[in-house]
Amino acid sequence: MATTPNMEDYLEIIYLMFEEKGYARATDIAEHLDVLPSSVTKMMKRLDRKGLGVYEKYRGFVLTSKGKKIAKDIVDKHQTLEDFFRVFEIDSDNIYEEVEGVEHHIGKETTFCISSLVRFFEDHPEIKKQYFKYREDLDD
């Protein structure tokens, strides 16, 4: 099922809120995404029409199993990219913005490759050290 980056952002936030609080209110989603509550309501209705959640006026929104799967994949991809940027010691002030800019544009195979590279560097710190030395030499 095709989702837009905007839909994915909503699914991700809704999923994380359910994991943390057990619910996702439109006002909380709006605050987190810095949008109007009416925009959240419109998106919830749109996600409902796509079968990714169930929207009930004044009661909130619940992800369907299909919506949960997509949302979990997005959350996992986001975490993989954060791990990748941290392994390469990218300035932590920029990680969230960088991840948000990339996460909607890579597929499962790319995510797997990035994840395996992160694990490789974690399992082989001596190679990671060689890489950083190499990178430092390039900067000279």
N, CA and C of each residue as an Amber inpcrd file, in Angstrom:
protein
   420
   0.8390000  -1.1760000   0.0000000   0.0000000   0.0000000   0.0000000
   0.8900000   1.2490000   0.0000000   0.6120000   2.1590000  -0.8840000
   1.3990000   3.3800000  -0.9910000   0.9710000   4.3710000   0.0920000
   1.9610000   4.8600000   0.8010000   1.7300000   5.8990000   1.7990000
   2.6180000   7.0780000   1.4500000   2.1690000   8.2470000   1.8490000
   2.9650000   9.4540000   1.6210000   3.8660000   9.6870000   2.8290000
   4.9260000  10.4670000   2.6700000   5.7650000  10.8040000   3.8310000
   4.9540000  11.4300000   4.9710000   3.9760000  12.2500000   4.6280000
   3.1370000  12.8840000   5.6340000   2.3260000  11.8330000   6.4060000
   1.7460000  10.8840000   5.6930000   1.0020000   9.8030000   6.3390000
   1.9230000   8.9930000   7.2410000   3.1230000   8.7310000   6.7640000
   4.0900000   7.9620000   7.5470000   4.4660000   8.6880000   8.8360000
   4.5980000  10.0090000   8.7700000   4.9040000  10.7740000   9.9810000
   3.7940000  10.6050000  11.0170000   2.5540000  10.6690000  10.5690000
   1.4270000  10.4840000  11.4780000   1.4070000   9.0660000  12.0460000
   1.5730000   8.0760000  11.1920000   1.5700000   6.6870000  11.6600000
   2.6630000   6.4570000  12.7020000   3.8330000   7.0060000  12.4340000
   4.9650000   6.8590000  13.3550000   4.6390000   7.4600000  14.7200000
   4.1150000   8.6710000  14.7310000   3.8100000   9.3530000  15.9950000
   2.6850000   8.6340000  16.7320000   1.6570000   8.2320000  16.0120000
   0.5430000   7.5160000  16.6430000   1.0510000   6.2220000  17.2750000
   1.8700000   5.4860000  16.5500000   2.4220000   4.2300000  17.0620000
   3.2340000   4.4800000  18.3340000   4.1130000   5.4710000  18.2910000
   4.9620000   5.7640000  19.4500000   4.1370000   6.2140000  20.6540000
   3.0880000   6.9840000  20.4090000   2.2320000   7.4310000  21.5110000
   1.5010000   6.2450000  22.1450000   1.0220000   5.3260000  21.3160000
   0.3720000   4.1380000  21.8540000   1.3480000   3.2980000  22.6620000
   2.5760000   3.1940000  22.1840000   3.5870000   2.4350000  22.9130000
   3.8830000   3.0730000  24.2760000   3.9050000   4.4000000  24.2950000
   4.2530000   5.1220000  25.5120000   3.0710000   5.2850000  26.4670000
   1.9110000   5.7010000  25.9340000   0.7860000   6.0790000  26.7860000
  -0.4090000   5.1340000  26.7080000  -0.4930000   4.3720000  25.6240000
  -1.6670000   3.5210000  25.4330000  -2.7790000   4.2000000  24.6670000
  -2.5520000   5.4330000  24.2440000  -3.5400000   6.1700000  23.4530000
  -2.8330000   7.2640000  22.6640000  -3.5460000   7.7900000  21.6660000
  -3.0110000   8.8910000  20.8590000  -4.1480000   9.8770000  20.6010000
  -4.1130000  10.9840000  21.3170000  -5.1420000  12.0100000  21.1390000
  -4.7210000  12.9860000  20.0420000  -5.7050000  13.5000000  19.3510000
  -5.4460000  14.4470000  18.2580000  -4.6500000  15.6500000  18.7550000
  -4.9600000  16.1350000  19.9440000  -4.2440000  17.3140000  20.4550000
  -2.7690000  16.9970000  20.7040000  -2.4820000  15.7800000  21.2030000
  -1.0870000  15.3940000  21.4320000  -0.3320000  15.2470000  20.1140000
  -0.9950000  14.6410000  19.1440000  -0.3810000  14.4620000  17.8130000
  -0.1070000  15.8280000  17.1920000  -1.0970000  16.7150000  17.2800000
  -0.9520000  18.0650000  16.7160000   0.2260000  18.7960000  17.3510000
   0.3250000  18.6810000  18.6650000   1.4230000  19.3450000  19.3740000
   2.7710000  18.7800000  18.9330000   2.8510000  17.4720000  18.8340000
   4.1190000  16.8470000  18.4660000   4.5380000  17.1870000  17.0340000
   3.5730000  17.2040000  16.1180000   3.8860000  17.4810000  14.7150000
   3.8270000  18.9700000  14.3740000   3.4490000  19.7780000  15.3680000
   3.3350000  21.2240000  15.1800000   2.3640000  21.5640000  14.0420000
   1.1800000  20.9450000  14.1250000   0.1040000  21.2070000  13.1640000
  -1.1680000  21.4990000  13.9510000  -2.1870000  21.9570000  13.2520000
  -3.4750000  22.2230000  13.8920000  -4.2110000  20.9100000  14.1780000
  -4.9710000  20.8530000  15.2660000  -5.7650000  19.6480000  15.5380000
  -6.7040000  19.2800000  14.3810000  -7.1990000  20.2730000  13.6650000
  -8.0780000  19.9750000  12.5240000  -7.3130000  19.2240000  11.4290000
  -6.0290000  19.5080000  11.2730000  -5.2020000  18.7790000  10.3040000
  -5.0400000  17.3260000  10.7350000  -4.8990000  17.1170000  12.0320000
  -4.7740000  15.7550000  12.5530000  -6.0620000  14.9850000  12.2920000
  -7.1990000  15.6120000  12.5500000  -8.4860000  14.9590000  12.3240000
  -8.6400000  14.5690000  10.8640000  -8.2620000  15.4600000   9.9570000
  -8.3340000  15.1430000   8.5270000  -7.4630000  13.9430000   8.1860000
  -6.2510000  13.9090000   8.7420000  -5.3580000  12.7910000   8.4510000
  -5.8850000  11.5010000   9.0620000  -6.4330000  11.5700000  10.2630000
  -7.0000000  10.3700000  10.8790000  -8.1240000   9.7960000  10.0130000
  -8.9440000  10.6610000   9.4800000 -10.0250000  10.2020000   8.5890000
  -9.4420000   9.5850000   7.3200000  -8.3940000  10.1850000   6.8120000
  -7.7380000   9.6610000   5.6050000  -7.1240000   8.2830000   5.8620000
  -6.4450000   8.1450000   7.0080000  -5.8550000   6.8620000   7.3700000
  -6.9430000   5.8080000   7.5960000  -8.0720000   6.2290000   8.1300000
  -9.2150000   5.3320000   8.3180000  -9.7030000   4.8270000   6.9620000
  -9.8600000   5.7310000   6.0110000 -10.3280000   5.3400000   4.6670000
  -9.3710000   4.3610000   3.9980000  -8.0800000   4.4720000   4.3020000
  -7.0790000   3.5760000   3.7200000  -6.9460000   2.2600000   4.4850000
  -7.7350000   2.1200000   5.5530000  -7.6950000   0.8890000   6.3190000
  -6.5120000   0.7690000   7.2570000  -5.8820000   1.8900000   7.5710000
  -4.7080000   1.8760000   8.4370000  -5.0510000   2.1800000   9.8910000
  -6.2760000   2.5960000  10.1210000  -6.7090000   2.8950000  11.4790000
  -8.2110000   3.0410000  11.5160000  -8.7140000   3.2200000  12.7240000
 -10.1390000   3.4420000  12.9240000 -10.2870000   4.7550000  13.6730000
 -11.0050000   5.6810000  13.0450000 -11.2350000   6.9940000  13.6440000
 -12.6650000   7.0600000  14.1590000 -12.8040000   7.4930000  15.3990000
 -14.1200000   7.7280000  15.9750000 -14.1470000   9.1500000  16.5130000
 -15.0780000   9.9160000  16.0210000 -15.1950000  11.3090000  16.4330000
 -15.2640000  11.3980000  17.9520000 -14.4630000  12.2950000  18.5110000
 -14.3680000  12.5670000  19.9450000 -13.7570000  11.4230000  20.7610000
 -13.4300000  10.3120000  20.1260000 -12.8970000   9.1750000  20.8790000
 -11.4410000   8.9070000  20.5340000 -11.0070000   9.3510000  19.3710000
  -9.6150000   9.1510000  19.0170000  -9.4060000   8.2180000  17.8440000
  -8.2590000   7.5910000  17.8400000  -7.8070000   6.8260000  16.6890000
  -7.0530000   5.5980000  17.1660000  -7.3110000   4.4850000  16.5160000
  -6.6180000   3.2360000  16.8210000  -6.0780000   2.6750000  15.5180000
  -4.8380000   2.2390000  15.5160000  -4.2440000   1.6410000  14.3230000
  -4.8110000   0.2420000  14.0960000  -5.0390000  -0.0950000  12.8330000
  -5.3970000  -1.4630000  12.4810000  -4.1070000  -2.2850000  12.4610000
  -4.2240000  -3.5920000  12.2940000  -3.0110000  -4.4240000  12.2360000
  -2.1390000  -3.9990000  11.0520000  -2.7720000  -3.6440000   9.9410000
  -2.0200000  -3.1630000   8.7740000  -1.3270000  -1.8420000   9.0900000
  -2.0300000  -0.9420000   9.7630000  -1.4520000   0.3430000  10.1580000
  -0.3140000   0.1670000  11.1460000  -0.4790000  -0.7660000  12.0920000
   0.5830000  -1.0350000  13.0650000   1.8300000  -1.5660000  12.3860000
   1.6420000  -2.4530000  11.4150000   2.8000000  -3.0290000  10.7190000
   3.5760000  -1.9430000   9.9820000   2.8690000  -1.1070000   9.2470000
   3.5250000  -0.0170000   8.5200000   4.2140000   0.9260000   9.5070000
   3.5180000   1.2780000  10.5770000   4.0770000   2.1970000  11.5750000
   5.3220000   1.5970000  12.2360000   5.2570000   0.3270000  12.5820000
   6.4160000  -0.3230000  13.2140000   7.5960000  -0.3410000  12.2620000
   7.3620000  -0.6120000  10.9790000   8.4390000  -0.5810000   9.9840000
   9.0700000   0.8110000   9.9110000   8.2460000   1.8410000   9.9830000
   8.7520000   3.2190000   9.9350000   9.5850000   3.5120000  11.1840000
   9.0780000   3.1130000  12.3430000   9.7990000   3.3320000  13.6040000
  11.1340000   2.5900000  13.5730000  11.1280000   1.3480000  13.0930000
  12.3700000   0.5720000  13.0050000  13.3620000   1.2210000  12.0340000
  12.8550000   1.6940000  10.8990000  13.7240000   2.3650000   9.9230000
  14.3200000   3.6220000  10.5400000  13.4970000   4.3720000  11.2470000
  13.9600000   5.5920000  11.9050000  15.0870000   5.2600000  12.8900000
  14.8890000   4.2200000  13.7030000  15.8990000   3.8380000  14.6870000
  17.1860000   3.3740000  14.0020000  17.0540000   2.6180000  12.9160000
  18.2270000   2.1560000  12.1650000  19.0320000   3.3400000  11.6610000
  18.3490000   4.3370000  11.1290000  19.0530000   5.5190000  10.6230000
  19.7000000   6.3130000  11.7540000  19.0150000   6.4370000  12.8780000
  19.6330000   7.1200000  14.0240000  20.8940000   6.3860000  14.4640000
  20.8120000   5.0550000  14.5390000  21.9810000   4.2530000  14.9180000
  23.1230000   4.4640000  13.9220000  22.7880000   4.5030000  12.6430000
  23.7720000   4.7060000  11.5820000  24.4880000   6.0500000  11.7630000
  23.7140000   7.1160000  11.9820000  24.3030000   8.4330000  12.1350000
  25.1540000   8.5180000  13.4070000  24.7460000   7.8270000  14.4480000
  25.5260000   7.8370000  15.6900000  26.8330000   7.0600000  15.5170000
  26.7790000   5.9240000  14.8250000  28.0000000   5.1460000  14.5930000
  29.0280000   5.9910000  13.8550000  28.5540000   6.8140000  12.9450000
  29.4560000   7.6610000  12.1740000  29.6870000   9.0170000  12.8350000
  29.2120000   9.1340000  14.0820000  29.4500000  10.2980000  14.9250000
  29.0270000  11.6080000  14.2700000  27.8690000  11.5690000  13.6470000
  27.2770000  12.7810000  13.0900000  26.7170000  13.5900000  14.2490000
  26.8900000  14.8940000  14.2090000  26.4640000  15.7880000  15.2820000
  25.0540000  15.4500000  15.7520000  24.9250000  15.1460000  17.0340000
  23.6440000  14.6910000  17.5760000  22.5390000  15.7470000  17.4790000
  22.8930000  17.0120000  17.3690000  21.8770000  18.0520000  17.2200000
  21.1530000  17.9450000  15.8760000  21.7700000  17.2900000  14.9150000
  21.2010000  17.2070000  13.5760000  20.5690000  15.8570000  13.2590000
  20.7270000  14.8770000  14.1250000  20.2990000  13.5210000  13.7830000
  18.8130000  13.4480000  13.4610000  17.9710000  13.9880000  14.3050000
  16.5260000  13.8580000  14.0790000  16.1180000  14.4570000  12.7390000
  16.5970000  15.6570000  12.4580000  16.2380000  16.3230000  11.2010000
  16.7670000  15.5430000   9.9970000  17.9820000  15.0340000  10.1120000
  18.5720000  14.2680000   9.0120000  17.7900000  12.9830000   8.7700000
  17.4610000  12.2960000   9.8610000  16.7000000  11.0500000   9.7320000
  15.3490000  11.3330000   9.0870000  14.6650000  12.3640000   9.5390000
  13.3620000  12.7120000   8.9660000  13.4740000  13.0090000   7.4690000
  14.6020000  13.5610000   7.0590000  14.7890000  13.8740000   5.6500000
  15.0670000  12.6590000   4.7850000  15.5360000  11.5800000   5.4000000
  15.9510000  10.3930000   4.6500000  14.9660000   9.2330000   4.7670000
  14.3430000   9.0770000   5.9370000  13.6110000   7.8450000   6.2410000
  12.4940000   7.5000000   5.2630000  11.9010000   8.4750000   4.6270000
  10.7870000   8.2070000   3.7200000  11.2530000   7.8270000   2.3120000
  12.5600000   7.8590000   2.1040000  13.0780000   7.6740000   0.7520000
  13.9600000   6.4490000   0.5860000  13.9980000   5.5930000   1.5960000
  14.7740000   4.3650000   1.4550000  13.8580000   3.1640000   1.6920000
  14.1910000   2.0770000   1.0370000  13.3890000   0.8720000   1.1400000
  13.9570000  -0.1250000   2.1320000  13.3110000  -1.2830000   2.1710000
  13.7030000  -2.3260000   3.1250000  15.1180000  -2.8290000   2.8880000
  15.5000000  -3.0130000   1.6210000  16.8460000  -3.5320000   1.3310000
  17.9110000  -2.5520000   1.8080000  17.7210000  -1.2740000   1.5340000
  18.6740000  -0.2610000   1.9850000  18.7200000  -0.2050000   3.5020000
  17.5570000  -0.2810000   4.1360000  17.5030000  -0.2770000   5.5960000
  18.2710000  -1.4690000   6.1560000  18.0920000  -2.6470000   5.5560000
  18.8130000  -3.8380000   5.9990000  20.3210000  -3.6520000   5.8470000
  20.7510000  -3.1140000   4.7190000  22.1880000  -2.8980000   4.4850000
  22.7710000  -1.9300000   5.5130000  22.0500000  -0.8680000   5.8030000
  22.5170000   0.1010000   6.8020000  22.5840000  -0.5600000   8.1730000
  21.5510000  -1.3040000   8.5120000  21.5080000  -1.9870000   9.8020000
  22.6660000  -2.9770000   9.9500000  22.9420000  -3.7240000   8.8940000
  24.0350000  -4.6980000   8.9740000  25.3940000  -3.9930000   9.0640000
  25.5490000  -2.8540000   8.4080000  26.7910000  -2.0900000   8.5070000
  26.9900000  -1.5610000   9.9340000  25.9160000  -1.0780000  10.5410000
  25.9950000  -0.6030000  11.9220000  26.4340000  -1.7420000  12.8340000
  25.8000000  -2.8990000  12.6960000  26.1710000  -4.0600000  13.5210000
  27.6130000  -4.4850000  13.2540000  28.0370000  -4.4140000  11.9870000
  29.4090000  -4.7820000  11.6360000  30.4050000  -3.9000000  12.3900000
  30.1780000  -2.5860000  12.3580000  31.0810000  -1.6720000  13.0650000
  31.0270000  -1.8860000  14.5750000  29.8410000  -2.2020000  15.1030000
  29.7330000  -2.4660000  16.5400000  30.4740000  -3.7450000  16.9180000
  30.4260000  -4.7450000  16.0530000  31.0890000  -6.0270000  16.3220000
  32.5840000  -6.0110000  16.0190000  33.0330000  -5.0100000  15.2570000
  34.4440000  -4.9150000  14.8630000  34.9790000  -3.5040000  15.1370000
  35.1560000  -3.1600000  16.4030000  35.5930000  -1.7960000  16.7370000
  36.9470000  -1.4300000  16.1360000  37.7920000  -2.4280000  15.9070000
  39.0970000  -2.1250000  15.3100000  38.9370000  -1.6370000  13.8650000
  37.9780000  -2.1850000  13.1450000  37.7210000  -1.7310000  11.7680000
  37.0760000  -0.3520000  11.7900000  36.1720000  -0.1260000  12.7490000
  35.5720000   1.1950000  12.9020000  36.6630000   2.2330000  13.1530000
  37.6150000   1.8790000  14.0040000  38.7330000   2.7890000  14.3060000
  39.5400000   3.0770000  13.0450000  39.7980000   2.0460000  12.2200000
  40.5170000   2.2380000  10.9520000  39.7340000   3.1570000  10.0220000
  38.4240000   2.9770000   9.9880000  37.5830000   3.8300000   9.1490000
  37.7190000   5.2960000   9.5770000  37.6340000   5.5540000  10.8860000
  37.7380000   6.9370000  11.3590000  39.1060000   7.5310000  11.0650000
  40.1360000   6.7250000  11.1360000  41.4800000   7.1830000  10.7700000
  41.5180000   7.5380000   9.2840000  40.9390000   6.6770000   8.4720000
  40.8690000   6.9130000   7.0310000  40.0960000   8.2200000   6.7430000
  38.9800000   8.3780000   7.4060000  38.1620000   9.5840000   7.2260000
  38.9170000  10.8280000   7.6470000  39.6450000  10.7380000   8.7380000
  40.4500000  11.8500000   9.2290000  41.5300000  12.2200000   8.2060000
  42.1650000  11.2000000   7.6200000  43.2050000  11.4400000   6.6170000
  42.6190000  12.1260000   5.3700000  41.3900000  11.8000000   5.0220000
  40.7500000  12.4350000   3.8730000  40.4910000  13.9110000   4.1180000
  40.2610000  14.2520000   5.3740000  39.9380000  15.6240000   5.7460000
  41.1540000  16.5340000   5.7590000  42.3510000  15.9460000   5.7570000
  43.5850000  16.7500000   5.8120000  43.8940000  17.4230000   4.4970000
